[in-house]
Amino acid sequence: MAVDRLQQTLRRVVLIQAALITMAAVVLFLEKGAEFTWALLYGGAVTIASTGFSAWRLRLATEPNEHEAGMDVAGVFQSAILKYVLVVGLLALGLGVLKLHPLAVIIGFLLPQIGFLFGRGYAPRRRG
């Protein structure tokens, strides 16, 4: 049941993030052109990839384990560190190697973060 809620919430968050970045891309394509828009979409893709990666790692950390009854706390911390390594690596690739427009990449990275406000994050919550 918790995994179903996790997947449902993840889908909702990713859809909201994709909608936000798509709307921004349409508006900025008309204002700034294709190069700026591609950089914006790249930044948004970094956020969506990190969201999916975090949810995947959280699901692994919360699966029942034969050695421990509770959540794998070390796994949660490890997944947070790996998420930041992924984000830094992808942003470095976009800004350093691909030479994308820095402002567009940052806007594209930050804008989908608003999706967490509307999607209630991707961790199941207890009601009571």
C-alpha positions in Angstrom: 0.0 0.0 0.0 2.8 2.4 0.9 4.6 1.6 -2.4 1.4 2.4 -4.3 1.1 5.7 -2.6 4.7 6.4 -3.3 4.3 5.7 -7.0 1.0 7.7 -7.2 2.6 10.7 -5.5 5.8 10.4 -7.7 3.7 10.4 -10.8 1.8 13.5 -9.6 5.0 15.3 -8.8 6.7 14.4 -12.1 3.6 15.5 -14.1 3.5 18.8 -12.2 7.2 19.3 -12.8 6.9 18.5 -16.5 3.9 20.8 -16.9 5.7 23.7 -15.2 8.8 23.3 -17.3 6.8 22.9 -20.5 4.8 26.1 -19.8 8.0 28.0 -19.1 9.6 26.5 -22.3 6.7 27.7 -24.5 6.8 31.2 -23.0 10.6 31.5 -23.1 10.8 30.1 -26.6 8.7 33.0 -27.8 10.7 35.5 -25.8 14.3 34.2 -25.9 14.5 31.6 -28.7 15.5 28.0 -29.1 18.9 28.0 -27.5 17.6 29.4 -24.2 14.7 27.0 -24.3 16.9 23.9 -24.8 19.0 25.0 -21.8 15.8 25.5 -19.8 14.5 22.0 -20.7 17.9 20.5 -19.8 17.7 22.1 -16.3 14.2 20.8 -15.9 15.2 17.3 -17.0 17.9 17.4 -14.3 15.3 18.1 -11.6 12.9 15.4 -13.0 15.8 12.9 -13.1 16.8 13.6 -9.5 13.2 13.3 -8.4 12.9 9.9 -10.0 16.3 8.8 -8.6 15.3 9.9 -5.1 12.0 8.0 -5.3 13.7 4.9 -6.5 16.3 5.0 -3.8 13.7 5.8 -1.1 11.7 2.8 -2.2 14.8 0.6 -1.9 15.5 2.0 1.6 12.0 1.4 2.8 11.5 -2.2 1.5 11.3 -4.8 4.2 14.7 -6.3 5.0 15.4 -9.7 6.5 18.0 -8.1 8.8 16.2 -5.0 10.0 12.5 -4.4 10.8 12.6 -0.7 10.1 13.8 1.6 7.4 17.4 1.5 6.2 18.5 4.9 7.6 22.0 4.6 6.1 20.3 3.9 2.7 18.3 7.1 3.0 21.4 9.2 3.7 23.3 7.4 1.0 20.6 8.1 -1.5 20.6 11.8 -0.6 24.3 12.0 -1.2 24.0 10.1 -4.5 21.2 12.5 -5.5 23.4 15.5 -5.0 26.3 13.8 -6.9 23.9 13.1 -9.8 22.6 16.7 -9.8 26.1 18.3 -9.6 27.3 15.9 -12.4 24.4 16.7 -14.7 24.6 20.4 -14.1 28.4 20.3 -14.7 27.8 18.4 -17.9 25.2 21.0 -19.1 27.1 24.1 -18.1 30.7 22.9 -18.7 30.7 20.4 -21.5 27.5 21.3 -23.4 28.0 25.1 -22.8 24.3 25.7 -22.3 23.0 29.1 -21.2 23.7 29.2 -17.4 20.6 31.3 -16.5 18.3 29.1 -18.5 19.7 25.9 -16.9 19.4 27.3 -13.4 15.8 28.5 -14.1 15.0 25.2 -15.6 16.4 23.4 -12.6 14.7 25.5 -9.9 11.3 25.9 -11.5 10.2 22.3 -11.3 11.1 22.3 -7.6 7.8 24.1 -7.1 6.2 20.8 -8.1 7.0 19.5 -4.6 4.7 22.2 -3.1 1.8 21.0 -5.1 2.5 17.3 -5.2 3.2 16.9 -1.4 6.6 15.4 -2.0 7.1 11.8 -2.9 7.2 10.1 0.6 4.0 8.5 1.9 2.6 10.4 4.9 0.7 9.0 7.9 -2.7 10.3 8.4 -4.2 10.3 11.8 
